Each structure stands twice: as C-alpha cells, then as structure tokens.
Amino acid sequence: MNRNNKLLYVAFSALLGLYSCDKAEYINIDVPEPIPATLTIDTNTKYQTVTGFGVMETSWQQTALTDDEVSKLFGKEQGQLSFNILRVRIAPKSSSQNADDRWGTIVPVVKKAKSLGAKILATPWTPPAELKTNNNIVGGELADYEGYAEYLKEFLGYMQQNDADIDVLSIQNEPDFEVGYEGCIWTGDQQAYFFKNYAQRIKDAYPSVKLMTGESFQYRHEATDAVLEDEEACSVLDIVGGHIYGGGNTPYDLAKEKGKEVWMTEYLLNEAWEKSSPFGLIGSPRDEALQFINSVNQSMLSDMNAYIYWYGRRYYGMLGDGNAGSVMSKVTPRGYLFSLFSKFVTGKTRIKTILSNQKFDKLKNSAYIDNVQNIVLMCINSGDEEIQDLLLNLPFIPSSVKKIYYTVPNETFPNSSEDFDIISELNIDSGINIEPYTVAVFVFER
C-alpha cells in the first residue's frame, strides 16, 4: 500500500456524546507502509575463522568405520559429506598392555581420514588406572601428572610410528562431570597445574600437535578459566574444548581475549527414539534434526571455530547403522544438513548480519566471507510456512547468486537417494524465499 493512500476512519462520536449516530464524521489519516524484512550483511564486522566440522569415530561401542564410510564422511566428491575433523578416543592402556591391542583399532580409520585431508582430535576418557587416585578407570582423579604426560607422549609416538599422526590432543573428556563409565575429575586449578608444569614436555616432543583443555560437558567456563588466567599454562595451550549438553553454547570471551581457538567437540540429540532396541519413535526426528542444525548455527554465532558431532555412524548421526529403521552406511537427513556447513562454511570467516525486524520468527542465520570476498549466507527455516520476499542488503552487487538447500523430509530415513536442491542462477531483486523445514545456503560471488 502506498504511503500517500488515505483511509477513511469513522469517529464513533455517539459513544462520546458529541454527535448522534447518523452524523458520523470521516477523517483522513496517513498510514505508513509496513517496513519490509531486510537482512543486512556487514563485511566490516568480522568474527572467528571457522576451522571446520566433524564427527566421532565409532569403534568404542560399535565396529570401526570402514574405508568406504570414512570416504563418505570426509570425501569431497558428489554424495560425500566433506567433514574435516575426526575425533577419536584414546583407550586407557596400562604399562603392561600391548599398544596394538589398545590403540591399533583406530589406526586405519585415522590414516584413511588423514588421506582425505581431515584433522585428528584425540581425547582420553580416563588416564590409565595406575596413574589415578582410586586405581580405577571409573571416577577418581589424576595422581601422577608426570606419568600422564609420558603416557600421552607414548600414544602420540605410537600413532606417528603407524603413519597416523594426531593433530590435536585433549587432556580429558568432560573433566567436570562424574559418570559411571570411564572418566576422571579435574578441577580448573588441576588443569592449569598440568599445563603449566608438564604440557610443554609434550610440545617439545611433538611440536606440531596442538594441545586442548579438558572438554567441559557444558562448556562451563569455570572449568577452564584457571588455565587461561595462568600466563605460563596459557602459553602452552592452543584450543579450548567443550560440549553443549544442556548449556554452554555461548561466547567464551576470555578464550577469545587470549587468542585461543574454541571448539565444540561433542553433542548429540536422540530424544526422538526410545533408548533401547528397537529404538521406536517417541518424538519428531524432523524437529530434532532442525534443533541439531540450529545448535550448529548457534555455535558459529558463539564464536566457536569448530563443531564436532558424536558418532559419525549412528541412526541419530550422519550415517545409518541399521538401527531404528536406518540403512547401514547410508547418509541420514542429519548428514545432509550438517554437510551444508562443512561444504560451504569451512575455512571462511564469520561476518555480521542484521535482521531489520522479527517478522520471520523461525528464521536463524549466519554469514561468512572467503579470502576473495565472496559471501555465504546460511539460513534455517524451522517453521511450517515458507519465508517469502526476505530482502537483502549486500555490500556489493553479486555477479552470480546460487541457492543450495535441503528440506528435512517427513520420513525418518527416506528410501530414495536424497541430495541437495540447487538453483544455479537466482534473481534476488525482490528478495529470497526459504521453504519450510529447510536449510538454505546462498552464495554471492563478486
């Protein structure tokens, strides 16, 4: 409606006692045109550079990933998911145990992933029992700090000798969460003490390996503040790691201030299924898939450099495992959703976006720029209505615009082969549209 159009309004003067009902007065009032929803992309405001996206290896509780599955997860070809970080577990090994028996299972998986360009994060769930206060792999605390540093060096050496080099080494999975399986409790001060007094020995022996804090189960900053606040401990640290179970998906200002990368290293959602076989449905896998991908986007908005999901092969993961109706080794809807981030965001720097109003309350977004100033816009529509005519305010007139999108299907595991829909040349003069239950990537080239 044009701003200058006039609307006739009736003055109900009879209610005011000023006029009779048959003498209603008509007046002219200017009604402003509603402000359209506009998304502005600001390339002058830059945040973190995104290291990448990945998954956990499965051999702790399932069989190891096969070469074909690793290729599907980390390959860059059509139908492959382009992840670039593999997380593996460091199985606890006593001094009397054979290294091949404890660590040999992950070697071929690591080698295959590295051949496809992946970085490897190795995480211990517990030190060996003989190094702990309770002489048990469950619970307790670390008793022998020097012995633990030597143990981690032994693991790195074994992997190197088998051409399966580790890129990032964490010192502990969830040090602030007491569990009934492999685990070890660390306070922030204990972590700081280890980094200050013993971590440099690992660096000296393996200078190319980056060191990570213990990975808090809720990215609780108090679990790692002590490491960052101690100058000597902080100088040896490269990455702060953490999980987002029930919280923690927020910026870590102290880590950013200290120049450290921040990685989200584990998360999963499986509330849509029963917890025991045959894993019957009790919720909406589509809603949960969208909840998952929104957590990825929020992690990017929280300045995190990496996002690593739990198992790469699991019915609630990236590849099916034959449970809950999934097909063994087949890409799941979550796999396709997650790969939109891995394919189009990895290596780019996040930039600022501003949405002019909240007309589209189901829309979440983030934007990224590459080293030749092309822009990628990620949009998530979790609602059941199409978002239409969202105007864009771009810093340049693009030479081409491409839209790549994936709509989460009604079926939990579609029978047919699924892939992205692509619009190679998109006209954005009148705005962009995003289908219901859809993640859409818009690529703007200069």
Disulfide bonds with the S-S distance in Angstrom:
none
